């Protein structure tokens, strides 16, 4: 009898999915009517503090959800500048970037990340009511994108618009006191 034919070779393992590279950018966009002197901007300390908070929170989210981070999140950029006439306009922002093992890992953190984005934005605005008068008319947002700013494997964002504060209207004149009786 003939010897049994050898088993065909196993196909090569499929390549791992590409990593989910993501940047989280928190931006302060002033109202159209703003001038450079009235724009609320980040300070260096606020930018560093916000970036550190985002980095810590991303590590916590990954741990809590089981998402695998392959490139640790780190501060990528911090801009304190504002230039409405440039194209595109430049607004103050803080950006933190990192990478998850896959899009599936990124998806694990998407919902809880939206809640954290709300907290990050409110930490700048002083709460849901935008308590800082200097933020009147500003739009503060936090968004997950790929490093180029395009849509990412991680879909999460939060925006808060601060209403324009109007100066109080002047008080109406006081009525005249009644004339004395004759």
ABEGO torsion letter per residue (X at the ends): XBBBBBBBBBBBBBBBBBBBBBBBBBBBBBBAABBAAABBBBBAAAAAAAAAAAAAAAAAAAAAAGBBBABBBBBABBBABBBAABOBBBBBBBBBBBBBABAAAAAAAAAAAAAAAAAAAAAAAGEAAGABAAABGBBBBBBBBBAAGBBBABBBBBBBBBBBBBBBBBBBBBBBBBBBBX
